[in-house]
């Protein structure tokens, strides 16, 4: 048994014991007679299905297709099969019958498990080639007489990590079987637990099908974490609203469209109320909004009379997944006092890739920080001038591959092992990820610009909010696209559709090239997936126009001199093109940027350090070098005013923090004899947490070495501006690094400050950024260069335990249990006649040595 499978089984056994007698599933029947299934029924269900399948010659390592509409029976079946090591083949039951049968054949299954509805719909007169079973209302399974008693195929036992194969044509038209791993599901479960999404005993209303990665992964996580899940017989507005009142869930995840409908319904209901009620609603939502924006606190009790009509009395977390969510929708629910999560995931990379969360106070735009999850790496490949490019991923949740398709699996990754999602997005200044559409869906206009069809839809949707529409690009003979819109007529009067089309055409005439339509088509029904995503690739066929491949010009490479310059920072294996971002694509961080600007001055004789930002593309860098002109980033402060003068209050803050630390954590210092008694020196610690600098200053103070009055450091500009963090920034002698990420002005100011003072201590982290996984990052030469330029001794510092006290995914440090914190001060490193590389390597060697000892002792 694979270790992840073993952990899955152990967690299932554990939660069955903890939740014995408690309800796992509650099917909310339309007739009011709910059907329930308890946690302590799982063991007997495992035994029954295992015996039936084994009798049919089906065991661990086999594949069994599960074909069902969304129901607790389907999710339970997936759980039982996963427990005994049989791979569920999950197929979108909303697809045409022929597509479903083709996927079953492609998956080469040894058995089928069907719902009664799908048995009657798909296989009413079918002669089965493999044993088939039907899900019964009492959560048991019956053999279908028209299928063989035994599986004649011989499937060897398999210990691989695959829990399920999810099939769907999705929005691309290509049927792919994605091999999802146990490890991926366990990491989803960990995320649900760590971010307080699912707690033991909380109620979760489950409406996303189990044959979709979001439904399968979050549904399984709810089981493993002890949640009670509610299901409805059919997903309709009436059934959903009824379920909210009957079940009173705490959590709910659905597609953005549903939240938009519910938002409009809530606003509509408010508008119908008498003036006093409308006035209270305006006051409550407005107050909740102001308090949330200023403090992050949600006064949901004020707005409860408003939202309980739609969500019941217990709703806390509403999550949006499967498609990007509009900012105004997120803002509406946050202003109601709810925790609104926007989640980004994919079948291949798992759920989540990124997500807004409670620790970031749920921002209203984007899908969370790109560096939030330690097991997920995100980059934007080949960004355009506005920073938009393909989202590429490295994650421990990655699929094993596409079933029986090595070529397709290989093509899904670039040469450096990043998965190519096919999603278009960008990263903003706060490092939030934004998804704007699909690469293959993008409309490429004659001017070369790309337009997201979702943006076009959103614009014209305002003209006909109750009618479904979708746009796509129709290629011309030159390969460029014109925008055409498709309007769904089903469920609407002919006059209503005609009026909508008239309004759309009138609006189109006034638009620029990015929204102007070439044609409007009326179709009976838009083609969609089971979760409502439009299959845009089918729209072209509904127009009866053959698709013409879009011609794209390869991006040109920069000059040989620029490539040679950048190769110092970028491996030979990586392609360098003009449109690439220095930071996001080539991973050149702030301290490396400082080194790069020095290299440019040495090689090209121009000083462009003032314009060096981590938003620069290779093309922009080349332009700066060629012009020799560097326009500096404008700030509203003078860098030479820092470090700012310290007031008695600032000093008192640090002393109080030192005494608080002494009583809260078990701080031990080693190598204090290496600290010079006077003069100036640079402390170079590894970077584990936001409090590293304060802990080091505090530890020295508690051991009789007071550097508070003479210390300096570098910190982000936003820290300086924060009302709370700004006090610590000033007390530590902070020099701001501007928001573009260019450290050059701050490093130059640090150099002059050290030269101006005979008695000073400057602290700089050679890694530049905090570790996310506990391992040392790449050490940059900025600290060593500073020591050489100022002829100042360096003291290497190793801090251990800081990350355990203040993890990167937490907003506050752990103050329970007096956790250990060790700080080691190494022997002074003199910069005399030594290279920056040599000094940097010695700093890293010292820190790595003491980190290895820490991990060894921890074991």
N, C-alpha and C positions, 0 to 999 in steps of 0.2 A: 504493500500500500504506500503510495506517495505520501510524503510528510504533510503536505497541505491537505490531502484527502483525510489523513489521520486526524489532523487538527479539526477539520470540519466535523468528522464523526464525534470527536471528543466534545466539541462545543454543543452539538446536538444532544448528546447524552446528558450533558451538564444542565442545559436549559430545560430539558424534560423533567429532571429532578426538581429544579428550582420552581418551575411553574406547574407542578402536579396539581390537577384539579382546575386549572385556569383555562379560560377559552383562548384558543389560538385563532380560529377562523369563525366569523359570524356572517353568514349569507343573509342579507336583508331582502326577504322575499316580498314581492309586490302585494301578496295577500296578507302581509303582516305576520306570518308565521315563520320566524327566523330559524335557520338551520345552523347549528354550532358544531364545532370540532375542537376537542381539548388537547392540550399538550401531552397528557398521559395516554392518549390514544395512538401516539406516534409509534411506540415500540411494536404494538400488535399489528399496526398497518404495515410496518416494515416486514414483519414476519410473513404476513399474508401475501404481499406482492412478491416477495423474494421466492416464496414457495411456488407460486403460480408461474413465475418466469422461469425458475430453475426446472420445473416440470416440463416447460416448453423448450428446454435446452438453451435458455438465455441466462447469462450470468455476467459477472464483473468483466469489464472490457468490451462488452457488446454495445451496440447503438440501438436505441428504441425511439421511434418518432412519436411525439406527443402532439396530437392535433385537437385543439379545443378552442372555443371562444374563451374570453377572460372569465375565470372562475376560481374559487378556492380549490376545486378539485384538480385543476391543472397545476397550480402552484404546489399543492401537496404531492402530486405525482412527481414533479421535478425534484422535490426534496427527497422523497423516498428512493428514487433512482440514484441520486447523487450519493446518498448514504451507502448504498450497497455497491457503488462503483460502476454503475451503468450510465453511459452517456446519453442524456436526453437530446434528441434532435428536435429543436423548437422551430416551428414553421408558422408564419403569419397565416392564421386561419381565414383572414379576410381576402386572401388572394384567390384568383380564379382556380377552379378545380384542376384544370390541366397543369397549372403552375405548381400546385401543391403536390400532385402526383409525380411530376418531374423531379422535384426536390427530394421526395421520398426515395425515388430511384437513385438519384445522385448520391444520397447519403448511405446507400447500401445497408439498410437497417436489418436487424434480425427480428424485429417485432414492431407492432403498432399499439398505441393506447389512444382511444378516441373518446370524445364526449358523445352522448346520444344524438345531439344536434348534428354534429359533423358526420357521424355514422350514417344518419338518414340523408344528409345533404350530399356528401361526397361519395359514399360507398354503399348506397342502398341496394345496388344490384352487382356489387363488386365481388369477384373471386380473389381472395387474398393469397399472396405468395408466401407470406410469413405469418406466424401466430399473431392474432389481433385480439385486443381486449377493450371493453367499454367501461368508462367510469360510471359507477352507480351512485344514486343519491345518498346512500349511507356511507360514502367514502370507501367502498370496496370495488373490486374489479371482476368482471365476468368475461369468460372466453367467448368470442364470437364464433358461432358454429360454422360459418362459411369460411373460416380460416383454418390452416393446418394446426394440428395439435402440437407438432414439434417443429423447431427450426432445424433445417437440414444443413445449414452452413456451420462451419467450424471457426469460431472466433477465439484466438488465443487470449489468455489473461493479459491485461495491460495495466501497468503501474504508472502510466503517465498522469500528468496534472490536469487533464481535460475533464471539466465537469459537465459541459454541454456544448452542442454545436447549434448556433443560432443562424437560421436561414431566413433571408428576406431579400426581395429585389430592391428594397429601399427606394431611394429617389434616383438611382442611376440606371436601373434596368438590368443590372448584372446580378444574377443569382449567385450568392457567395455563402458558403458555410463557414462561419467564423468559430474557431475552436477556443471557447472561453475557459479559463483555468480556475481551479479551486482557489489558487492564490489571489486571483483578481477579486473573487467574491469575498474572501476573508478581509482583504484590504478595504473593500466597500463597507463591510461590517465594522471595521475599526474606525473608519471615517464617520459612520453614523453614530457610533458610540462617543468618540472623542469630541465631536462637535454638537453633542446633546440633541441630535436629530431624532434618535430612537432610544428610549429608555425602557427598562424593565417594567412591563405593565401598562405602558402608554398605548393609546388607541391610534391606529393608523388606518385611514380610509384608502384602500388600494383600488385604483381604477386604471392603472397602466398595464396592458397585457403582459403575461409572463413570457411571451415569445419575443418581447422587446427587451434589450439589455437593461434599460432603466427599471422595467417591471420585474425582471428576473433577479437582478442584483439587489435592489432595495427590498423586494419582497422576501428574498432569502435572508437578508440581513435582519429584517424585522423578526423573522422566526428565531434566528440565532441569538437575538438580544431580548427575547421574551415579550415582544409586543402582542397586542390583540389587534387583529386585522379585520376590517369590515369590507364586504364586497356587495355590489348591487347586481341585480339580475341583468339589467341593461343600462348602458351608459347614455342617459338622456338628462336634459335639464331638470325635469320634474323628479326623476329618480334620485338625481344627485342632491338636490335641495332637500328632499325627504330624508335621505340617508344622513345628511348633516345634522338634522334635528333628532332623528332616532338613535343614531350611533354616537353623536357628540365626540368626534375625533379630536386628538391633539395635533396630529400631523396629516398633511395632505399634499400629494405631488401630482401635478397635471400639466398638460401642454398650455402654453401662453394664451391660446385662443379662449380657453375656458375661463381664465382669470379676467380676460378682457370682457367677456360676456357678463360675468358676475359683477364686475366693476360697473358696467353700464346699468345693470339691473339695480344695484344698490343706489347709484346716483338717481335713477329713475324713481325709485320708491321714496327717496328723500324729497324729491321735487313734488311728489303728490301730497306730502304731509302738510298740516297746518303751519302757519308762520312760526309759532313758538318752537315747534319741533325742528323746523328747518334752521331756525336761529341757533338752537342748541347744537345741532349737527355741525354747523359752520364753526361754532365756538370750540367744540370738542376736537374736531379734526384739525383746526388751526392751531390750538394749544398743543396738541400731541405732536404736530409737525415741528413747531418752534422748539419744543423741549428736546425732541429727537435730534434735530440738527445741531443744537448747541451742546448737548450732554451725552447723546447716545441712548438716553433713557426713554422707554416707550410707556406712555401712560394709557395702556390698553383698557383700563377700567373706565376711563372717560368715554371711550368710543364703543364699549361693549354693547350698549343698546342698539347701535347701528349695525355692527358686523354679526351679532348673534343670530339675526334673522336669516343670514345667508350661510353661516358656518357653524351654528350651534353655539353652545356656551363654553366650550373648552379649547377651541382652536388657538394654537400658539404659533406653529410653524407651517407656512405654506410654501411649497417649492415648485419652481418652474423648470421643466427640463424638456429635452428633445428638440428645442428650437430656441433661437435668441428671443429674449423678452424685451419689450419696449420700456424705456426709462420711466415713462409716465405711469405705467402699470405697476412697476415695482414701487414707485414713489407713493402711489395711492394706498397700497396695502401697508407699507411702512408707516404712513401717516395715520392709519387706523390702529397702530400699535402692535402690528403683527411682525413676526420675524419672517421676512420674505427672502427666500433663497433662489438665486438664479444659478442653475447647475449646468455645466458643460461636460458631456461625456460622449463616448462612441462605442459601438459594439466591439471594435478591435482594441481600443485602449481602456475600456472599462468606465465605471462611474465612481467618483468624478475624475475628470481631467483637471478641472478647476471649479471653484464654487464660491459665491459670496457666503459669508458666515458670521456667526455671532461675535467672534473675536475681532473682526474688522468693522463691527457695528452695521453690517449689511449695507454696503454702498448701493446707490440707486442705479448705477450703470456698470456694465461689464459683467464678467462671470468670475470675479475673484482675482487674487494675486497670482502671478505666474510662478512665484516661488513659495506658495503657501504649503504645498504638500511635499515632504522630503523625498517621496518615492516617484515624483513626477517632474520631468524637465520639459519646458516649453520654449520654443523659439519661433520667430517669424522668418521664413525663408524668402529670399528675393523680394524684399519690400519695394513698393513703388515710392514716388516722391512724398506720399502722404503716410508712409509707414505701413501700408497694407500689403500683406503677402500671405503665403500659405502657412498655416499653423502646422508645425511638426513637433512630434512628441517622442520622448523616451520615458518609459514607465515600467514598473514592476508588474503592472496589471495587464501588460500587453498580451494579446492573443498568442496561442502557440503557432497559429498560422491559418490559412484558408484550407479547409478540408480537401485533401487529395489534389491540391493545386500549388505545387512548389513554385511554378513560374509566376503566378499571381501573387504569392506570398513575397517572393523576392522583389517583385516590382513595386510592392507597397512601401518599401524602405529605401531611403537614399543610401549612398555609399558609406556614410558614416553611422548608419544604424538608426537614423531618425525615421519614425513612421510618418508617412505623408498623408495627412488627414483629408486633403482635398477641400478643407474649409478655409475660407478667407477671413483674416482678422488682423488686428493690430494691438499693440501694447501701449497704454497711455503713460503719462509722466508719473502717475502713482503706481505703475506696474500692474494695473488691472488689464485683464485680457478681454478684448471685445471681438465677437464673431459677427460678421456681416453677410455671410452667404457661402455658397459653394463655388469653387473654381470653374467647374464644368457648367454651372448655371449662369456664370457671369456673362453679361451682355457686353460685347466688345464693340464700341462705336467706331465710326470712321476716323475720328480724331485720335484713336488709340486708347482712349480712356475706358475703364471698365465701370459698369453700372450694376449694382445688385438688384436682381428682380424683386427681392423683398422690399427694397426701398420704393420701387415703382408701385408695387401692390399697396403699400401703406399710404402712398399719396392718393391714389384713385379710390381706395377703400373709404376715405372720408366722404366721398360723393355718394356711395351706396353701401352704408355700413351693414345692411341686412342681407346683402347679396355676396356670394363667394366669387372672387375673381383671382386670376393668376396671370402673370406676364412671363414672357420668355423672349430670347433673341432669335430672330430668323435671319440666317446668313444670306448675304447677297452673292453675286458671282465673283466679287473680289475677296470674299471671306469675312467681311465686316457685317455687324448685326444691325438690324432695325428692331425697334421694340414693338411687340404686338401683345394685345391683351385679350384674355379669354374670360367670358362672363358666363356663370352657371345659371341656367334658367329653371332648373328643377325646384318646385315648391313656390314659384312666383307666377303672377299673372303676366300675360304677354305685354300689357300696357306698362306694367311696372318695369319690366326689362327694357322696353323701348325707351322709357324716360331715363333710365340709368345710362344706357348707351349714348343717348343724346347729350347728357351732362358730361359724360366722360370725353366725348369727342370735342365738345365746346371747350372744356378745360385744357385738353391736349393742344389745341391750336395756340394757346397762350404760353405754352411751356418752351423751355430751351431744349437743346438736343438730348439732355439727360433724362427727360420725362416725356418727350414728344412721341406720340404713338404713330406707327405706320398703318395699323389696322386694329379693329376690334372684332372679335369673333364671339358668337353666341353658341354655347354648347350645352347639351342637356345636363351633363354631370362632369365635374373636374375629376381627373384621375388622382386618387390619394392613397397613402398607405393606411395601415390599421390605426395609426395614431394621428391621422389627419394631415400629414405632410403631402404637399402637392408633388406628384411625379412629373416634373417639368419636361423631362425628356420625351414624354408621351404627347405633350401639347403640339409639338411640331407635326406629328402624324395626324392629329385631329384636324389640322389645317390642310391636310393632304399635300404638304410641300416637303420634298425630300431635303434632308439636312445636308449642308455643305460644310466640310471641315473648316474650322477657323484657322487662318494662317497666322502664325506668330513668328516674330523675328527674334532670333537668339540674342540674349543680352550681351553686349560687347564687353570685352575684358579691359581692365585698366592697363596703363603702360607697364613695361617690364620693370622700370625703376620703382614704381609704386608696389608692384607685387613683391619684388625683392625686399623692400622695406617692411612690408606686412608679414612676410614669411617668418620673421623673428617671433611673431605672436600667433601665427596661424599655421597649423600643420600642413605639410605638403599634400596630404590626402584631401584637403578641402579646397573646393573651387572658390576663387575670389572674383566677383563681378562688380561692376560699377554701382549697382543698385543696393548692394549689401550694406547693412548697418554695422558700424564698428562694434557696437555693444551686443545687439540682439543676434546678429548672424555670425559674427566673427569672435564673439565672447571676449572682446578687449575691454577690461574693466577700468575703473577710475585710476588706480595707481599705474596700470600699464599705459594708460593714456598719457600720463606724465612722462613716462619713459619714451613713448612714441614721439611726443613733441620735442624731447631732447635729441632723439635720433634724427628727426627732420631738420633741426637746426644744424646738426653736425654734417648731414649728408647734402642738404640743399641750401644751407646758408640763410634760411628764413626763419623768423620766430613767429609761429602761428599759435603759440600756447594759449593766448587769450581767447581764441575761438575754438579750442579743442573741447568738444562736448561729446557725450556718449550717444547723442542722436545723429551724429554725422554719418553720412554714407561714404563709401569709398570714392564715389564720383565727386562729392563735395570736398572731401579731403584733398583730392588731386587738384581741384580748382583752387583751393586755398594755397597750395604749394606753388602752383603755376603763377598765381597772381601776386603772391608774397604779401597779400593784404589780409590782416586778421582783425575783423571787427569784434570787439569783446562783448561778452554778455553783459547786459545792463542790470545792475542791482540798485536797490534803494538804500544801500548802506556802503560805507567805506571800509574795505577789507583791512586797511591800516589801523582802524580803531579797535582791532581785536588782537589778542585777548582783551576783553573789557576789564576795567577796574573792578576789583572785588570789594563788595561792601561787607561790614561786620556780619550782616544778616546772611550773606552768601556763605561765609566761612562757618557760621553757626549751623547752617543747613547741613553741610558736609560732616561736621563733628557729630551732630545728632544722628545722621545716617550711619556713621561709623559705630556709634554706641548701640544703635538698633541692630546693626549687623552682628555685633559681638554677642548679643543675647539671643539672636534668632538663628544664626547658622554657626556651625563648628568650623571656624576659620583657622587654618594653620599656615604659617609662613616658613620657608626654608631659604637659606642663602642670603639672609639679611646682611651678613658681613660683606657682601659684594656691592652694597649700596654705598656710593661715595658720600662722605660726610659733608663735603662742600663742593662748589664748582657747578658745572652743568653736565647733564647726561640725558640720553634718550632711552626711554623704556619701550621695548618692542614685545608686546604680548600677543599670543594667539587670540582669536576673537570668537567667544562662545555665546555671549549674551549682550543685551542692552546695558547691563550694569557692570561690565568688566572693569571699565575705567574707575568707576566709583568704588568698587570693591578693592581694587589695587591701592588706591589712595587711602581708603579706610584702613586696610590691613597694615600699611606702613604707619599710619597715625597711631593705631592701637599698639604698635611695637616701638613707639617712641621716636619715629622718624616722620616729622611733619613737613610735607611738601605742599600743603594746601595753598599757602601764600605764593608759591613760585611755580605751580604746575600749569601746563598748557596742553591742548590736544586739538584734534580736528573733529568736526561734527557736521551733519547735514543741516542745510539752511532751515529746513522745516522745524528741526529741533529747537533752534535758536528762537523761532517765532512762536513756539508753543508756550502757553501761559505757565504750565507746570514744568515741562521738561526744560524750558528756557532758564529756569533758576539753576538747575544742575549744570546746564551748558555754561552759564556765566561763572559759576563757582569753580568749575574745572578748568577755566581759562580757554574756552572753546573758540576756535577759528572756523567760521562757516565755509562749507563747501557748497557752491551755488547749485541750484536745482537742476542744472543741465548735467551735473555729474563731472564737470571739469575741475580737477583738484589743483591745477597749476597755480592759480592765484593764492589759494590757501597754503600750498607748500612753499611758495615764494615768501609769503608773509611769515610762515613758520621759520624759514631760514633767516630772515632779517631779525625776527624776535629773539631767536637763540643767539645771534651775533650781537644783539644789543644788550644782552643780560649776561653777567658773569655768574649769577646764581639762578639757575632755572632747570626745570625738568619738563621734557616734552614727551608725550605719549602718542605712539602711532602703531596701528595694527598692520603688519606687513601683508596680511591676507586681504585687507580692504573691506571685506564683508563678513558677516557672521556665518558660521558653519550651520548647515541645516541638518546634517546627518551625524555630527560629532567628529568627523574626520577633518584633518587639516586641509585647508584649501591651498591653492597655488600662492607661493610667497612672491610678492613683487619687490622690485629693487628701490622703490621710492624712499623707504626708511633709510636704507644703506646710503643712497645718494645724498640724503639730507645730512647724514652723519659726516660723510666725506666733505661736503661743501662747507659745513660749519666747523669741521675738525672737532667733533664731539663724540665722546665715548658712548657706546651702546650697551645696555643691559638687556639681554634676552630674558623674557618672562613667560613662564608656562602657568596658565590658570586651568585648573581641573575641577569639575563639579558644577561650574557655572551654568552649563547647558541643562544639567539635570534639575537645578533649582529654578531656572528661568528658561524653559524650552522655547524654541522659536515660534511655536504655534499658540503660545499663551500670552495674555495681556498683562498678567501680574506674576511675580515670582512666588514660588511655593514657600510658605512660612511655617509649615507644619513639620514637626519631627527633627528639627535642628540638623538639617542635611549637611554633609561635609563639603568644605571648599578649601582646596589647596592652591597656594601660590608659590612658585619656585622662582628665585632670582638667580640668574646665571652669572658667571665671571664676566667682567667688563671686556668688551671687544673694542680694541683701538683701531681707528680707521687708517692709521699711518701706512702709506704705500700699498694699500690693498684695494682690490676691485670691488665694485658693488655686488657682483655675482658671488664672490668669495665670502663677503660678509653676510649676505642673505642666506647662503647655504649653511653657514655656521649657526645663524639664529635658528633656522628651521631644524637643524640637527639636534640642538639643545632641547627645543620644545618637543620634538618628536620622541626623544629619549624619555622625557618625563611623562609624556602622555602614554607611552607604551607601558611604563611602570604602573601608572594609574589603572589602566585596563587590566593588567596582569593581576594586580592586587584585588580588583573588583571581582575577578573570577574566583 
